[in-house]
């Protein structure tokens, strides 16, 4: 049977050329076989896999939703079928992928987690209290710069000495796709970096005979890595009174949320974060709206009995 031959060809390709595990290949196989079973369920209009059209795809999606499949499950099935038909197109079995224009989100987007001001103060205090004074200076500088600029961890560890202008408090950031942008920072970050360079970076570089231009270094004077930043954040949390977990990206979320909460323009925040699309930045408006709603419920008298006055 031609359909089965094409399916077997595709599954062999996944296993031998793409190196997929047996479990993953099995998931693709199940998705394709379920689609074949759906097509075979209408004996008056049976079509081979190579002849289906957009109407058949739409009917299948309706079938899945009518049977209350979870969005994530539907997305997984569609992804498998889209890959299968892409394979057939590339190998000139068919000309058009019938699933090409189906775009589904596998899950609802979670709102970014961020720190409140009292939590940030606890982090700054903890960073300064590290047992090693040199590393404490380094940790404080990393924390201050991540918070002050909202840059990504990968961007932070890639900073060169010539990228940072302390006099004008401006940073040249190289982001995704080697796209560059300028990001300003404040006096707290400036002072932390000056302190770090004088009391940590310079002596560490000299002690371990290092010669490179990366701003942030590890305890051997070598360039700091993204994993090193994650370790630094974990250590800061341990030194603090906070019980929450931390990921460096939360500082980026905090920067964006606070900018918008204090009236910053969406386009400005997009440019500072280095987002290529405004829709990526707009997720933070949901955070700020939720924050405003929480405050409204908490502080508006008609929503809080403790604030009501007698009339």
SVG drawing of the C-alpha trace seen along z (x, -y; Angstrom):
<svg xmlns="http://www.w3.org/2000/svg" viewBox="-24 -61 74 63">
<polyline fill="none" stroke="black" stroke-width="0.4" points="0.0,0.0 1.5,-3.4 0.3,-5.2 2.0,-2.8 5.2,-2.8 5.4,-6.6 4.8,-6.4 7.5,-3.7 9.9,-5.8 9.3,-8.9 9.6,-6.9 12.9,-5.4 14.1,-8.9 13.3,-10.1 15.2,-7.2 18.2,-6.9 18.8,-10.5 17.4,-12.6 18.4,-10.3 15.1,-10.4 14.5,-8.0 12.1,-5.0 9.6,-6.7 9.6,-9.9 9.3,-8.0 6.4,-6.0 4.6,-9.3 4.9,-10.4 3.6,-7.0 0.6,-7.1 -0.3,-10.6 -0.2,-9.6 -2.1,-6.4 -4.8,-8.2 -5.2,-10.6 -5.4,-7.6 -8.1,-6.1 -10.0,-9.3 -9.8,-9.4 -10.9,-5.7 -13.9,-6.4 -15.8,-7.9 -15.8,-4.9 -17.7,-6.9 -14.9,-9.4 -11.7,-7.5 -8.6,-9.4 -4.9,-8.4 -2.7,-10.5 -1.1,-12.2 -4.4,-13.6 -6.0,-15.3 -6.7,-19.0 -7.4,-21.9 -11.0,-20.8 -9.8,-17.4 -7.5,-19.1 -10.2,-21.4 -12.5,-18.4 -9.9,-16.6 -9.3,-19.6 -13.0,-19.9 -13.1,-16.2 -10.4,-16.6 -12.0,-19.6 -15.4,-17.9 -13.9,-15.0 -12.5,-17.5 -8.8,-16.9 -6.5,-19.2 -4.9,-22.0 -1.5,-20.6 -2.5,-17.2 -4.0,-18.8 -0.8,-20.8 1.4,-17.7 -0.7,-15.8 -0.7,-18.7 3.1,-19.1 3.7,-15.5 1.5,-15.6 3.0,-18.9 6.5,-17.3 5.3,-14.2 3.9,-16.3 7.0,-18.5 9.0,-15.3 6.8,-14.3 7.1,-17.8 10.9,-17.8 11.0,-14.4 8.7,-15.5 6.0,-13.0 3.5,-15.9 3.7,-19.6 1.9,-21.3 1.8,-20.6 -2.0,-20.6 -1.0,-21.4 1.3,-24.3 -1.0,-27.0 -2.2,-25.4 -0.8,-27.4 -1.6,-26.2 -0.2,-27.1 0.4,-24.1 -0.4,-25.9 -1.5,-29.1 1.3,-31.5 2.3,-31.8 2.7,-35.3 6.4,-36.1 7.4,-35.9 9.0,-39.1 10.3,-40.4 8.6,-43.1 10.7,-46.0 11.1,-44.5 12.4,-41.3 14.9,-43.2 16.2,-45.0 16.7,-41.6 18.6,-40.4 20.9,-43.5 21.6,-43.2 22.3,-39.5 24.7,-40.0 26.9,-42.3 27.1,-39.8 28.9,-37.0 31.8,-35.4 34.3,-36.2 34.6,-40.0 35.9,-39.8 33.1,-37.6 30.5,-39.6 31.6,-42.7 31.3,-40.7 27.9,-39.3 26.6,-42.7 27.7,-44.1 26.1,-41.3 22.8,-41.7 22.8,-45.5 23.4,-45.4 20.9,-42.7 18.2,-44.6 19.1,-48.0 19.1,-47.1 16.9,-44.0 19.5,-42.4 19.5,-38.6 22.0,-36.5 23.7,-35.5 24.1,-39.2 25.5,-39.9 28.3,-37.4 29.2,-38.6 29.9,-42.2 33.3,-43.4 35.1,-46.3 34.7,-48.5 31.0,-47.9 30.4,-49.8 30.6,-53.6 30.6,-54.4 30.9,-58.2 27.7,-58.3 26.1,-55.2 25.4,-53.5 25.9,-49.9 26.3,-48.4 24.5,-45.1 24.9,-42.3 21.7,-40.3 20.1,-37.5 21.3,-37.3 24.2,-39.6 21.8,-42.6 23.2,-45.4 21.4,-48.0 22.3,-50.7 20.8,-50.4 21.3,-53.0 21.8,-52.2 21.9,-54.2 24.3,-55.2 23.8,-52.1 24.9,-49.8 27.7,-52.2 29.1,-52.3 28.8,-48.5 30.8,-48.0 33.5,-50.4 33.8,-48.7 33.9,-45.3 36.6,-46.2 38.8,-47.7 38.4,-45.1 37.6,-41.9 38.2,-41.8 41.7,-43.4 43.2,-41.4 41.6,-38.1 42.9,-38.7 46.4,-39.4 46.4,-36.5 45.5,-33.9 47.4,-35.5 44.4,-36.1 44.3,-38.4 40.9,-39.0 38.4,-41.8 35.2,-40.2 33.7,-42.4 32.6,-39.6 34.9,-36.9 34.7,-33.8 36.8,-33.1 39.7,-32.1 39.6,-35.3 38.2,-33.5 35.1,-34.8 31.9,-34.2 29.4,-31.8 25.6,-31.8 25.6,-28.8 27.9,-30.8 25.3,-33.6 22.6,-31.1 25.0,-29.8 25.5,-33.4 21.8,-34.0 21.3,-30.7 24.0,-31.8 22.4,-35.2 19.1,-33.6 20.8,-31.4 22.3,-34.4 18.9,-36.2 15.8,-35.8 13.7,-34.9 12.3,-31.5 11.4,-31.8 13.3,-30.2 15.2,-32.5 16.3,-32.5 18.3,-35.3 15.5,-35.9 13.2,-37.0 15.4,-40.2 14.6,-40.9 10.9,-40.4 11.2,-42.7 12.9,-45.4 10.1,-45.3 7.3,-45.2 8.6,-48.1 9.2,-50.2 5.6,-49.7 4.2,-50.2 5.9,-53.5 4.5,-54.8 7.2,-53.8 6.1,-53.5 5.7,-50.0 7.9,-50.7 10.7,-52.0 10.6,-48.9 10.6,-46.7 13.7,-48.5 15.5,-48.2 14.7,-44.5 15.8,-43.8 12.5,-42.2 12.0,-41.9 8.2,-41.9 6.0,-44.1 3.8,-41.2 6.6,-39.6 6.8,-42.8 3.0,-42.9 3.0,-39.9 4.2,-42.3 1.0,-44.4 -0.9,-41.4 1.4,-41.4 1.0,-45.1 -2.8,-44.9 -3.0,-42.0 -0.8,-44.0 -3.2,-47.0 -6.2,-44.8 -4.8,-43.3 -4.0,-46.7 -7.5,-47.9 -9.1,-45.0 -6.9,-45.6 -7.1,-49.3 -10.4,-50.5 -12.9,-50.8 -15.9,-49.2 -13.8,-46.1 -12.2,-46.0 -14.3,-46.0 -11.5,-47.2 -11.2,-50.4 -14.9,-51.3 -16.1,-54.4 -19.4,-54.9 -21.8,-57.1"/>
</svg>
